[in-house]
Amino acid sequence: MPIGVIAVQGDFAEHAEVLQAAGFTPQLVKGSRDLSGVEGLVFPGGESTTQAKLIDSAGLRAPLEGLIRDGMPVLGTCAGLIMLSRAISGGRPDQWSFDLLDVAVLRNGFGRQVRSFEADIPVKGLPATIRAVFIRAPVIVSAGEAVEVLAEVSYKFVDGTRRVLPVVVRQGNVLAAAFHPELVGDGRLHSMAFGAAFSRLL
Ligand code: GLN
């Protein structure tokens, strides 16, 4: 099953490797021609401000939005989650997002680079925990009713307050994580995102 990995910026190569290992065929997407034949999409981690600009200038914004609104399965990680979200705070004032996942996010909401952290967390639907690597990750500050929370993390902020925050969410065909499963070679969220579509093809 060919899966398009948005390859304008960020850790798309790691996603491609994980997809390959999970039995999918990654296809790097740098322009709209690269979308032909893909059955799913990955929005990688990286820098969402830069990704937004480059997706626009590559002419990818409208075709991607059309495919996802038509039901193509999608996985977004970290900056990819930001790209899919409804609303962004802590971004540039002109930063746009696809509004395909009814969440509001705060960029770098866990704190600065030094506050990057890892945790083993359970994810609904997975038998074993996932090693979640958070790097300048977004905080999901609110989620609409249609959004299902599949994983949460309990996090102590610098000011000492502890909060339980959603970190894996799903809304229909859109699955997103605030962390980076691709950096630890874990393809289970990819299989979760694309598995249903995959079995339809068999
Ligand atoms: N802080 C980045 C952003 O706002 C996301 C970081 C990441 O993808 N690791 O785009």
py3Dmol code that shows the C-alpha trace and the ligand (Angstrom):
import py3Dmol

protein = """\
ATOM      1  CA  MET A   1       0.000   0.000   0.000  1.00  0.00           C
ATOM      2  CA  PRO A   2       1.634   3.299  -1.102  1.00  0.00           C
ATOM      3  CA  ILE A   3       1.707   5.947   1.629  1.00  0.00           C
ATOM      4  CA  GLY A   4       2.672   9.518   0.789  1.00  0.00           C
ATOM      5  CA  VAL A   5       5.051  11.170   3.252  1.00  0.00           C
ATOM      6  CA  ILE A   6       4.980  14.957   3.053  1.00  0.00           C
ATOM      7  CA  ALA A   7       8.632  15.652   2.348  1.00  0.00           C
ATOM      8  CA  VAL A   8       9.052  19.423   2.316  1.00  0.00           C
ATOM      9  CA  GLN A   9      10.799  19.624   5.718  1.00  0.00           C
ATOM     10  CA  GLY A  10      11.301  17.585   8.879  1.00  0.00           C
ATOM     11  CA  ASP A  11      11.866  13.916   9.670  1.00  0.00           C
ATOM     12  CA  PHE A  12      10.139  12.431   6.613  1.00  0.00           C
ATOM     13  CA  ALA A  13      13.043  10.006   6.024  1.00  0.00           C
ATOM     14  CA  GLU A  14      12.475   8.375   9.426  1.00  0.00           C
ATOM     15  CA  HIS A  15       8.771   7.992   8.637  1.00  0.00           C
ATOM     16  CA  ALA A  16       9.623   6.406   5.298  1.00  0.00           C
ATOM     17  CA  GLU A  17      11.874   3.872   7.034  1.00  0.00           C
ATOM     18  CA  VAL A  18       9.251   2.970   9.614  1.00  0.00           C
ATOM     19  CA  LEU A  19       6.562   2.625   6.936  1.00  0.00           C
ATOM     20  CA  GLN A  20       8.796   0.330   4.927  1.00  0.00           C
ATOM     21  CA  ALA A  21       9.475  -1.848   7.964  1.00  0.00           C
ATOM     22  CA  ALA A  22       5.730  -2.015   8.703  1.00  0.00           C
ATOM     23  CA  GLY A  23       5.036  -3.343   5.216  1.00  0.00           C
ATOM     24  CA  PHE A  24       3.862  -0.160   3.491  1.00  0.00           C
ATOM     25  CA  THR A  25       5.425   1.497   0.443  1.00  0.00           C
ATOM     26  CA  PRO A  26       6.500   5.044   1.292  1.00  0.00           C
ATOM     27  CA  GLN A  27       6.325   7.668  -1.417  1.00  0.00           C
ATOM     28  CA  LEU A  28       7.973  11.020  -0.699  1.00  0.00           C
ATOM     29  CA  VAL A  29       5.656  13.898  -1.563  1.00  0.00           C
ATOM     30  CA  LYS A  30       7.402  17.100  -2.637  1.00  0.00           C
ATOM     31  CA  GLY A  31       4.831  18.245  -5.170  1.00  0.00           C
ATOM     32  CA  SER A  32       1.283  17.381  -6.222  1.00  0.00           C
ATOM     33  CA  ARG A  33       2.447  14.902  -8.883  1.00  0.00           C
ATOM     34  CA  ASP A  34       3.837  12.732  -6.083  1.00  0.00           C
ATOM     35  CA  LEU A  35       0.321  12.229  -4.752  1.00  0.00           C
ATOM     36  CA  SER A  36      -0.766  10.009  -7.596  1.00  0.00           C
ATOM     37  CA  GLY A  37      -1.584   6.522  -6.360  1.00  0.00           C
ATOM     38  CA  VAL A  38      -1.096   7.179  -2.653  1.00  0.00           C
ATOM     39  CA  GLU A  39      -3.613   5.560  -0.293  1.00  0.00           C
ATOM     40  CA  GLY A  40      -2.578   7.347   2.902  1.00  0.00           C
ATOM     41  CA  LEU A  41      -0.578  10.350   4.083  1.00  0.00           C
ATOM     42  CA  VAL A  42       1.983  11.099   6.787  1.00  0.00           C
ATOM     43  CA  PHE A  43       2.670  14.592   8.098  1.00  0.00           C
ATOM     44  CA  PRO A  44       6.095  14.372   9.801  1.00  0.00           C
ATOM     45  CA  GLY A  45       7.632  16.190  12.730  1.00  0.00           C
ATOM     46  CA  GLY A  46       9.764  19.228  12.119  1.00  0.00           C
ATOM     47  CA  GLU A  47       8.921  22.915  12.119  1.00  0.00           C
ATOM     48  CA  SER A  48       5.294  23.644  11.349  1.00  0.00           C
ATOM     49  CA  THR A  49       5.851  27.294  10.378  1.00  0.00           C
ATOM     50  CA  THR A  50       8.326  26.237   7.690  1.00  0.00           C
ATOM     51  CA  GLN A  51       6.197  23.282   6.627  1.00  0.00           C
ATOM     52  CA  ALA A  52       3.140  25.506   6.168  1.00  0.00           C
ATOM     53  CA  LYS A  53       5.086  27.865   3.918  1.00  0.00           C
ATOM     54  CA  LEU A  54       6.632  25.090   1.852  1.00  0.00           C
ATOM     55  CA  ILE A  55       3.375  23.129   1.468  1.00  0.00           C
ATOM     56  CA  ASP A  56       1.813  26.304   0.123  1.00  0.00           C
ATOM     57  CA  SER A  57       4.623  27.138  -2.265  1.00  0.00           C
ATOM     58  CA  ALA A  58       4.762  23.514  -3.522  1.00  0.00           C
ATOM     59  CA  GLY A  59       1.083  23.812  -4.502  1.00  0.00           C
ATOM     60  CA  LEU A  60       0.180  21.018  -2.100  1.00  0.00           C
ATOM     61  CA  ARG A  61      -2.275  22.749   0.197  1.00  0.00           C
ATOM     62  CA  ALA A  62      -5.469  22.355  -1.851  1.00  0.00           C
ATOM     63  CA  PRO A  63      -4.812  18.815  -3.146  1.00  0.00           C
ATOM     64  CA  LEU A  64      -3.912  17.553   0.336  1.00  0.00           C
ATOM     65  CA  GLU A  65      -6.965  19.141   1.882  1.00  0.00           C
ATOM     66  CA  GLY A  66      -9.176  17.590  -0.809  1.00  0.00           C
ATOM     67  CA  LEU A  67      -7.759  14.085  -0.321  1.00  0.00           C
ATOM     68  CA  ILE A  68      -8.109  14.196   3.456  1.00  0.00           C
ATOM     69  CA  ARG A  69     -11.623  15.665   3.370  1.00  0.00           C
ATOM     70  CA  ASP A  70     -12.511  12.807   1.011  1.00  0.00           C
ATOM     71  CA  GLY A  71     -11.446  10.350   3.706  1.00  0.00           C
ATOM     72  CA  MET A  72      -7.845   9.422   2.962  1.00  0.00           C
ATOM     73  CA  PRO A  73      -6.244   8.059   6.161  1.00  0.00           C
ATOM     74  CA  VAL A  74      -3.645  10.367   7.698  1.00  0.00           C
ATOM     75  CA  LEU A  75      -1.055  10.197  10.462  1.00  0.00           C
ATOM     76  CA  GLY A  76       0.511  13.388  11.808  1.00  0.00           C
ATOM     77  CA  THR A  77       3.302  13.538  14.379  1.00  0.00           C
ATOM     78  CA  CYS A  78       4.300  16.623  16.378  1.00  0.00           C
ATOM     79  CA  ALA A  79       4.576  19.400  13.763  1.00  0.00           C
ATOM     80  CA  GLY A  80       2.298  17.161  11.655  1.00  0.00           C
ATOM     81  CA  LEU A  81      -0.319  17.324  14.408  1.00  0.00           C
ATOM     82  CA  ILE A  82      -0.014  21.116  14.378  1.00  0.00           C
ATOM     83  CA  MET A  83      -0.520  21.178  10.594  1.00  0.00           C
ATOM     84  CA  LEU A  84      -3.747  19.157  10.868  1.00  0.00           C
ATOM     85  CA  SER A  85      -5.214  21.073  13.813  1.00  0.00           C
ATOM     86  CA  ARG A  86      -8.061  23.572  13.833  1.00  0.00           C
ATOM     87  CA  ALA A  87      -6.302  26.342  15.751  1.00  0.00           C
ATOM     88  CA  ILE A  88      -2.716  27.199  16.704  1.00  0.00           C
ATOM     89  CA  SER A  89      -1.436  29.427  19.443  1.00  0.00           C
ATOM     90  CA  GLY A  90       2.190  30.279  20.066  1.00  0.00           C
ATOM     91  CA  GLY A  91       2.744  30.318  16.318  1.00  0.00           C
ATOM     92  CA  ARG A  92       3.378  33.085  13.882  1.00  0.00           C
ATOM     93  CA  PRO A  93       0.326  35.288  13.442  1.00  0.00           C
ATOM     94  CA  ASP A  94       0.082  34.288   9.774  1.00  0.00           C
ATOM     95  CA  GLN A  95       0.530  30.556  10.407  1.00  0.00           C
ATOM     96  CA  TRP A  96      -2.196  28.473   8.764  1.00  0.00           C
ATOM     97  CA  SER A  97      -3.274  24.899   9.419  1.00  0.00           C
ATOM     98  CA  PHE A  98      -5.563  22.462   7.606  1.00  0.00           C
ATOM     99  CA  ASP A  99      -8.369  22.425  10.187  1.00  0.00           C
ATOM    100  CA  LEU A 100      -8.979  18.700   9.663  1.00  0.00           C
ATOM    101  CA  LEU A 101      -8.677  17.737  13.330  1.00  0.00           C
ATOM    102  CA  ASP A 102     -10.845  19.572  15.842  1.00  0.00           C
ATOM    103  CA  VAL A 103      -8.122  20.429  18.337  1.00  0.00           C
ATOM    104  CA  ALA A 104      -6.486  23.662  19.438  1.00  0.00           C
ATOM    105  CA  VAL A 105      -2.757  23.366  20.039  1.00  0.00           C
ATOM    106  CA  LEU A 106      -0.151  25.447  21.792  1.00  0.00           C
ATOM    107  CA  ARG A 107       3.174  25.199  19.997  1.00  0.00           C
ATOM    108  CA  ASN A 108       6.124  24.256  22.202  1.00  0.00           C
ATOM    109  CA  GLY A 109       3.587  23.976  25.017  1.00  0.00           C
ATOM    110  CA  PHE A 110       5.688  21.613  27.146  1.00  0.00           C
ATOM    111  CA  GLY A 111       8.406  24.233  27.415  1.00  0.00           C
ATOM    112  CA  ARG A 112      11.665  24.927  25.676  1.00  0.00           C
ATOM    113  CA  GLN A 113      14.107  22.490  24.089  1.00  0.00           C
ATOM    114  CA  VAL A 114      15.588  21.607  27.490  1.00  0.00           C
ATOM    115  CA  ARG A 115      12.134  20.405  28.511  1.00  0.00           C
ATOM    116  CA  SER A 116      12.087  17.717  25.810  1.00  0.00           C
ATOM    117  CA  PHE A 117      11.361  14.385  27.468  1.00  0.00           C
ATOM    118  CA  GLU A 118      10.476  10.739  26.948  1.00  0.00           C
ATOM    119  CA  ALA A 119       7.827   8.561  28.547  1.00  0.00           C
ATOM    120  CA  ASP A 120       6.400   5.064  28.129  1.00  0.00           C
ATOM    121  CA  ILE A 121       2.692   5.477  27.656  1.00  0.00           C
ATOM    122  CA  PRO A 122      -0.222   3.143  27.001  1.00  0.00           C
ATOM    123  CA  VAL A 123      -2.220   3.786  23.826  1.00  0.00           C
ATOM    124  CA  LYS A 124      -5.790   2.553  23.444  1.00  0.00           C
ATOM    125  CA  GLY A 125      -5.772  -0.329  20.978  1.00  0.00           C
ATOM    126  CA  LEU A 126      -2.079  -1.220  21.403  1.00  0.00           C
ATOM    127  CA  PRO A 127      -1.179  -4.175  23.632  1.00  0.00           C
ATOM    128  CA  ALA A 128       2.146  -2.700  24.840  1.00  0.00           C
ATOM    129  CA  THR A 129       3.202   0.834  25.775  1.00  0.00           C
ATOM    130  CA  ILE A 130       4.830   3.140  23.281  1.00  0.00           C
ATOM    131  CA  ARG A 131       8.112   4.995  23.888  1.00  0.00           C
ATOM    132  CA  ALA A 132       7.020   8.577  23.364  1.00  0.00           C
ATOM    133  CA  VAL A 133       9.742  11.096  22.507  1.00  0.00           C
ATOM    134  CA  PHE A 134       8.556  14.683  22.944  1.00  0.00           C
ATOM    135  CA  ILE A 135      10.710  17.366  21.281  1.00  0.00           C
ATOM    136  CA  ARG A 136       9.404  20.929  21.561  1.00  0.00           C
ATOM    137  CA  ALA A 137       6.037  19.229  21.310  1.00  0.00           C
ATOM    138  CA  PRO A 138       2.653  20.925  21.007  1.00  0.00           C
ATOM    139  CA  VAL A 139       0.155  20.747  23.866  1.00  0.00           C
ATOM    140  CA  ILE A 140      -3.413  19.932  22.870  1.00  0.00           C
ATOM    141  CA  VAL A 141      -5.249  22.565  24.872  1.00  0.00           C
ATOM    142  CA  SER A 142      -8.755  21.606  23.784  1.00  0.00           C
ATOM    143  CA  ALA A 143     -10.416  18.925  21.713  1.00  0.00           C
ATOM    144  CA  GLY A 144     -13.889  18.837  20.182  1.00  0.00           C
ATOM    145  CA  GLU A 145     -16.487  16.153  20.824  1.00  0.00           C
ATOM    146  CA  ALA A 146     -15.670  14.239  17.658  1.00  0.00           C
ATOM    147  CA  VAL A 147     -12.085  13.774  18.816  1.00  0.00           C
ATOM    148  CA  GLU A 148     -11.231  10.517  20.552  1.00  0.00           C
ATOM    149  CA  VAL A 149      -8.303  10.601  22.984  1.00  0.00           C
ATOM    150  CA  LEU A 150      -6.220   7.426  22.594  1.00  0.00           C
ATOM    151  CA  ALA A 151      -3.374   8.326  24.955  1.00  0.00           C
ATOM    152  CA  GLU A 152      -2.550  10.843  27.650  1.00  0.00           C
ATOM    153  CA  VAL A 153       0.556  11.850  29.529  1.00  0.00           C
ATOM    154  CA  SER A 154       0.859  13.228  33.032  1.00  0.00           C
ATOM    155  CA  TYR A 155       3.316  16.117  32.853  1.00  0.00           C
ATOM    156  CA  LYS A 156       4.811  18.393  35.468  1.00  0.00           C
ATOM    157  CA  PHE A 157       5.381  21.906  34.140  1.00  0.00           C
ATOM    158  CA  VAL A 158       8.285  24.143  35.261  1.00  0.00           C
ATOM    159  CA  ASP A 159       5.958  26.023  37.608  1.00  0.00           C
ATOM    160  CA  GLY A 160       5.276  22.757  39.448  1.00  0.00           C
ATOM    161  CA  THR A 161       1.737  22.175  38.222  1.00  0.00           C
ATOM    162  CA  ARG A 162       0.949  18.715  36.941  1.00  0.00           C
ATOM    163  CA  ARG A 163      -1.580  18.149  34.178  1.00  0.00           C
ATOM    164  CA  VAL A 164      -2.865  15.145  32.297  1.00  0.00           C
ATOM    165  CA  LEU A 165      -2.787  15.983  28.589  1.00  0.00           C
ATOM    166  CA  PRO A 166      -4.017  14.152  25.486  1.00  0.00           C
ATOM    167  CA  VAL A 167      -1.103  13.124  23.275  1.00  0.00           C
ATOM    168  CA  VAL A 168      -2.642  10.707  20.746  1.00  0.00           C
ATOM    169  CA  VAL A 169      -5.978  11.661  19.199  1.00  0.00           C
ATOM    170  CA  ARG A 170      -8.177  10.398  16.412  1.00  0.00           C
ATOM    171  CA  GLN A 171     -11.039  11.932  14.477  1.00  0.00           C
ATOM    172  CA  GLY A 172     -12.342   9.718  11.694  1.00  0.00           C
ATOM    173  CA  ASN A 173      -9.557   9.192   9.169  1.00  0.00           C
ATOM    174  CA  VAL A 174      -7.124  11.510  10.987  1.00  0.00           C
ATOM    175  CA  LEU A 175      -4.749  10.113  13.646  1.00  0.00           C
ATOM    176  CA  ALA A 176      -2.193  12.360  15.326  1.00  0.00           C
ATOM    177  CA  ALA A 177       0.440  12.179  18.053  1.00  0.00           C
ATOM    178  CA  ALA A 178       2.217  14.998  19.868  1.00  0.00           C
ATOM    179  CA  PHE A 179       5.396  12.876  19.963  1.00  0.00           C
ATOM    180  CA  HIS A 180       7.623  11.001  17.497  1.00  0.00           C
ATOM    181  CA  PRO A 181       7.072   7.223  17.176  1.00  0.00           C
ATOM    182  CA  GLU A 182       9.162   7.378  13.986  1.00  0.00           C
ATOM    183  CA  LEU A 183      12.280   8.318  15.964  1.00  0.00           C
ATOM    184  CA  VAL A 184      12.216   5.044  17.905  1.00  0.00           C
ATOM    185  CA  GLY A 185      11.327   2.948  14.859  1.00  0.00           C
ATOM    186  CA  ASP A 186       7.818   2.216  16.139  1.00  0.00           C
ATOM    187  CA  GLY A 187       5.369   1.651  13.266  1.00  0.00           C
ATOM    188  CA  ARG A 188       2.333   0.717  15.320  1.00  0.00           C
ATOM    189  CA  LEU A 189       0.604   4.085  14.968  1.00  0.00           C
ATOM    190  CA  HIS A 190       1.261   3.897  11.220  1.00  0.00           C
ATOM    191  CA  SER A 191      -0.376   0.482  11.159  1.00  0.00           C
ATOM    192  CA  MET A 192      -3.259   1.830  13.207  1.00  0.00           C
ATOM    193  CA  ALA A 193      -3.733   4.769  10.830  1.00  0.00           C
ATOM    194  CA  PHE A 194      -3.432   2.786   7.615  1.00  0.00           C
ATOM    195  CA  GLY A 195      -4.357  -0.721   8.688  1.00  0.00           C
ATOM    196  CA  ALA A 196      -8.090  -0.378   8.132  1.00  0.00           C
ATOM    197  CA  ALA A 197      -7.573   1.046   4.662  1.00  0.00           C
ATOM    198  CA  PHE A 198      -4.959  -1.659   4.046  1.00  0.00           C
ATOM    199  CA  SER A 199      -7.356  -4.485   4.881  1.00  0.00           C
ATOM    200  CA  ARG A 200      -9.983  -2.953   2.571  1.00  0.00           C
ATOM    201  CA  LEU A 201      -7.571  -3.526  -0.311  1.00  0.00           C
ATOM    202  CA  LEU A 202      -7.047  -7.230   0.434  1.00  0.00           C
TER     203      LEU A 202
END
"""
ligand_1 = """\
10
LIG
N 7.936 22.941 17.754
C 7.702 22.457 16.419
C 6.637 23.287 15.704
O 6.009 24.084 16.302
C 7.290 20.998 16.423
C 8.431 20.156 16.937
C 8.529 18.790 16.375
O 7.890 18.429 15.364
N 9.362 18.026 17.015
O 6.427 23.131 14.540
"""
view = py3Dmol.view(width=600, height=400)
view.addModel(protein, "pdb")
view.setStyle({"model": 0}, {"cartoon": {"style": "trace"}})
view.addModel(ligand_1, "xyz")
view.setStyle({"model": 1}, {"stick": {}})
view.zoomTo()
view.show()
